[in-house]
Amino acid sequence: MRSFASDNNAGAHPDVLDALGAANVDHAPAYGADEWTERAERCLRAEFGEQARGFPVWGGTAANVLAIRSTCRAWEGVACSDVAHIQVHEAGAPERIAGVKLYPLPAPDGKLRAQQLDPLLAGSGDEHAVQLRLVSLTQATELGSSYTPVELRALCDHAHELGLLVHLDGARLANAAAHFDLPLRALTTDVGVDVLSFGATKLGAFGAEAVVFLREDLGVDFAFLRKQTGQLASKMRFVSAQLVALFTDELWLRLAAHANAMASRLAAGARMVEGVQITQPVESNQVFATLPAHAIEPLQASFPFYVWDASRAEVRWVCSWDTRPEDVDDLVAALRLASG
């Protein structure tokens, strides 16, 4: 059975497993004082610029929470889309652990617009009001769309004019970069992003993420936050080795491009099925579609996926680094049968 529920359901890429085996030879210093972590940090600087400072962690939610903790104080707030992962899928972790208020803003296509930030500054300087400090964007978005560099630059420039910082939740940043055929820094460093949660697990890692500061004046005390939040792995070399594997010979790009291609193939096939409508732009490895309601349950029995909006019979399909063309074609064939 092949799952289209999430790219988290896929296994680790063989190169990642080989890197874990190579890191498992002999002893190595603990807590990140090892050569694999040094190599991972060099890889992150090569991708995001010499000013970048990357800190491997093993959890995506933790990466987001740590990025927020490092940039916000307890009376400050974070603007995000109303479908942002930090808003709807992290069990209140940013508010409970980072202690900040989230301001979810409507984003029908998953994207924020610069002008949405202005009303949130109404209480600026008022000691009775939460002070907006950070804008959190997701790339690619939770609805499968991808911010263009121009859109990101406009958001970052406006946020900076307002005295705000910009965080990018890059759980699927690689998929957005592959979609535009751009380097990772073109969607981060070059457009003004200040701090990044780089996602590797969805991409083909066993369990690895990184918090990357793209400005030298940020993250000065981050080592203490990472330890306090339980993300300083004692055997950090095994986290870092996964990042090294994905950055070697641009494996990240090949895996993301393949997942995107499978999503495009799926969308093209689904469009040909009567009663099926693609509801969002296919600009990453995610496909959103409305189906005949009676088709959903039979399909899920053989091809697990999530219902995104039950009221509209809208579903989400996610392709992974290991999704095969025949997997996609089998799903489309079953969709045609179930929708009839």
C-alpha positions in Angstrom: 0.0 0.0 0.0 1.3 3.4 -1.0 0.2 6.4 1.1 -0.7 9.8 -0.2 -1.5 11.1 3.2 1.9 12.8 4.0 5.5 12.8 2.9 6.2 12.0 6.6 4.9 8.5 5.8 7.7 7.7 3.4 10.9 6.0 4.6 14.4 7.5 4.6 16.3 7.7 1.4 19.1 5.0 1.0 21.8 7.7 1.0 20.6 9.0 4.3 20.7 5.5 5.8 24.2 5.0 4.4 25.2 8.3 6.0 23.8 7.1 9.3 25.9 3.9 9.0 29.0 5.9 8.2 28.4 8.1 11.2 28.1 5.0 13.4 31.7 4.0 13.0 33.8 4.4 16.2 33.3 7.0 18.9 32.7 10.7 18.3 32.3 13.7 20.6 28.7 14.2 21.9 26.3 17.2 21.7 27.4 18.4 18.3 31.2 18.7 18.8 31.7 16.1 16.0 32.9 16.3 12.4 29.4 15.4 11.0 27.8 18.4 12.7 30.7 20.6 11.5 30.1 19.4 7.9 26.3 20.0 8.2 27.0 23.5 9.4 29.3 24.1 6.3 26.6 22.7 4.0 24.1 25.1 5.5 26.5 28.0 5.0 27.1 26.9 1.4 23.4 26.9 0.7 22.3 30.0 2.6 25.4 32.2 2.7 28.5 32.6 4.8 26.6 34.6 7.4 24.2 31.8 8.0 24.4 29.8 11.3 22.7 26.5 11.3 21.7 24.4 14.3 20.5 20.8 13.7 17.5 19.7 15.6 15.4 16.5 15.2 11.8 17.9 15.3 9.9 20.1 12.9 7.6 21.6 15.6 10.6 22.2 17.8 12.4 24.0 15.0 9.5 26.4 14.6 9.1 26.9 18.3 12.8 27.5 18.8 12.9 30.0 15.9 10.0 31.9 17.6 11.5 31.6 21.1 14.8 33.0 19.8 13.2 36.1 18.2 10.2 37.0 20.5 9.7 37.9 24.1 6.7 36.8 26.1 4.6 39.9 25.5 5.2 39.8 21.7 3.2 38.2 18.9 3.5 36.3 15.6 1.5 36.9 12.5 0.8 33.8 10.4 -1.8 32.5 7.9 -4.9 30.9 9.3 -3.8 27.5 7.9 -0.2 27.8 9.1 1.2 24.7 10.7 2.1 26.7 13.8 -1.5 27.7 14.1 -3.4 24.5 13.5 -1.1 21.5 13.7 1.3 22.0 16.6 -1.0 21.6 19.5 -0.5 25.2 20.7 3.3 24.6 21.1 4.3 28.2 20.0 1.9 29.6 22.6 2.6 27.1 25.3 6.3 26.8 25.0 7.4 30.0 23.3 4.7 31.9 25.3 3.7 34.2 22.4 0.4 35.1 20.9 -0.4 34.0 17.3 -2.3 36.3 15.0 -3.8 34.1 12.2 -4.7 36.0 9.1 -7.0 34.8 6.3 -5.1 33.2 3.4 -7.4 31.4 0.9 -4.4 30.4 -1.2 -2.1 29.9 1.8 -0.2 33.1 1.2 -0.1 36.3 3.3 0.0 39.7 1.7 2.1 42.6 3.0 -0.9 44.9 3.6 -2.4 42.4 6.1 0.3 43.2 8.6 -0.5 46.9 9.1 -3.7 46.6 11.2 -1.8 44.4 13.7 0.5 47.4 14.6 -2.4 49.4 16.0 -1.3 48.7 19.5 2.4 49.3 19.0 3.9 50.9 22.0 0.8 50.3 24.2 1.8 48.5 27.3 -1.7 46.9 27.5 -1.4 45.3 24.0 0.6 42.4 22.7 3.4 43.7 20.5 3.8 42.2 17.1 7.4 41.1 16.5 7.5 38.3 13.9 5.9 37.3 10.7 5.9 33.6 10.0 5.5 32.4 6.4 5.4 28.8 5.2 7.2 27.7 2.0 5.7 25.8 0.3 2.4 26.8 1.9 0.0 24.4 3.6 -2.2 24.6 0.5 0.5 23.6 -1.9 1.2 27.0 -3.3 4.6 28.5 -3.3 5.6 32.2 -2.7 7.6 33.6 -5.6 10.8 35.5 -4.8 9.0 38.8 -5.7 6.2 38.0 -3.2 8.6 37.0 -0.5 10.7 40.2 -1.1 7.6 42.4 -0.8 6.6 40.7 2.5 10.1 40.9 4.0 10.7 44.5 3.0 7.3 45.6 4.4 7.8 43.6 7.6 11.3 45.2 8.1 9.9 48.7 7.4 7.4 48.0 10.3 10.3 46.9 12.6 9.3 43.2 12.3 11.4 40.0 11.7 10.5 37.3 9.2 10.5 33.6 10.0 10.1 31.0 7.2 8.7 27.6 8.1 10.6 25.6 5.4 9.2 22.2 6.0 8.8 21.9 2.2 11.2 24.7 1.2 13.0 22.2 -1.1 9.8 21.5 -3.0 9.3 25.3 -3.6 12.9 25.7 -4.7 12.5 22.8 -7.1 9.3 24.2 -8.4 11.0 27.5 -9.4 14.3 25.8 -10.3 16.0 28.2 -7.8 18.7 27.7 -5.1 17.5 27.6 -1.6 19.0 31.0 -0.8 16.9 32.7 -3.6 13.8 32.0 -1.5 15.4 32.9 1.9 18.6 34.9 2.3 18.3 36.8 -1.0 14.7 38.0 -0.3 15.3 39.1 3.3 14.2 36.2 5.5 15.7 36.5 9.0 15.4 33.0 10.4 14.5 29.7 8.8 13.2 26.3 9.9 14.7 24.0 7.3 12.8 20.7 6.9 14.6 17.6 6.0 12.4 14.8 7.4 9.6 15.3 4.8 12.3 15.4 2.1 13.8 12.0 2.8 15.6 12.2 6.2 15.0 9.8 9.0 14.5 12.7 11.5 16.4 15.9 10.9 15.6 19.6 10.7 17.7 22.7 11.3 17.1 26.2 12.6 19.1 28.6 10.4 19.8 32.2 11.3 20.4 34.3 8.2 21.5 37.5 10.1 24.6 37.6 12.3 22.9 39.5 15.1 20.2 36.8 15.6 20.5 33.6 17.6 23.3 34.7 19.8 22.1 32.6 22.8 20.4 30.0 20.7 22.6 27.1 22.0 21.0 27.6 25.4 17.4 27.6 24.0 18.1 24.5 22.0 19.3 22.7 25.1 16.5 23.9 27.4 13.9 22.9 24.8 15.2 19.3 24.6 16.6 19.5 21.1 20.3 19.2 21.8 20.8 15.6 20.8 23.5 13.8 22.7 24.5 11.9 19.6 24.1 14.8 17.3 26.2 13.3 14.6 23.3 11.1 13.6 21.0 14.1 13.0 23.8 16.0 11.2 24.8 13.1 9.0 21.3 13.1 7.5 21.6 16.8 6.5 25.0 16.2 5.0 23.6 13.3 2.9 20.8 15.5 1.5 23.1 18.4 0.6 25.6 16.1 -1.1 25.4 16.4 -4.9 22.1 18.3 -4.5 20.2 15.2 -3.4 17.7 17.4 -1.8 16.9 19.0 -5.2 16.5 15.6 -7.0 14.2 14.3 -4.3 12.0 17.4 -4.2 11.8 17.6 -8.0 10.7 14.0 -8.2 8.0 14.5 -5.6 6.8 17.6 -7.4 6.7 15.8 -10.7 4.6 13.0 -9.2 2.2 15.6 -7.8 1.9 17.2 -11.3 1.3 13.8 -12.8 -1.4 13.1 -10.2 -3.1 16.5 -10.8 -3.1 16.0 -14.6 -4.7 12.5 -14.2 -7.3 13.6 -11.7 -8.4 16.5 -13.9 -9.5 14.0 -16.5 -11.9 12.3 -14.1 -15.4 13.5 -14.2 -16.6 15.1 -11.0 -13.0 15.9 -9.8 -11.8 19.5 -9.5 -8.3 20.6 -8.5 -8.8 23.4 -6.0 -5.3 24.9 -5.5 -2.3 25.6 -7.7 0.0 22.6 -7.8 3.3 24.3 -7.0 4.9 21.7 -4.8 4.3 18.0 -3.9 0.7 18.6 -2.7 -2.5 18.3 -4.6 -5.9 19.5 -3.3 -9.1 18.4 -5.0 -12.8 18.0 -4.5 -14.2 14.6 -5.2 -17.6 13.0 -5.4 -18.3 12.4 -1.7 -19.1 8.8 -2.3 -15.7 8.2 -3.8 -13.6 9.2 -0.8 -14.0 6.3 1.6 -13.4 3.5 -1.0 -10.3 5.3 -2.2 -8.9 5.8 1.3 -9.0 2.0 1.9 -6.3 1.4 -0.7 -4.6 4.8 -1.0 -4.5 6.6 2.4 -5.0 10.3 2.3 -6.5 13.1 4.4 -9.9 14.8 3.9 -9.0 18.5 4.1 -12.5 20.0 4.2 -15.3 17.5 4.7 -18.0 20.1 4.0 -16.7 20.4 0.4 -15.5 16.8 0.0 -12.0 18.4 -0.5 -9.0 16.1 0.0 -5.2 16.5 0.0 -2.8 14.1 -1.7 0.9 14.4 -0.9 3.6 12.8 -3.1 7.0 11.8 -1.6 10.5 11.2 -2.8 9.7 7.5 -3.3 6.3 7.9 -5.0 6.4 6.0 -8.3 4.6 6.8 -11.5 2.7 3.5 -11.3 1.5 4.5 -7.8 0.1 7.7 -9.2 -1.5 5.9 -12.2 -3.0 3.3 -9.9 -4.6 6.1 -7.7 -6.0 7.8 -10.8 -7.4 4.6 -12.1 -9.1 3.9 -8.7 -10.3 7.4 -8.6 -12.0 7.0 -12.0 -13.6 3.8 -10.8 -14.8 5.2 -7.5 -16.2 8.4 -9.0 -18.3 6.6 -11.6 
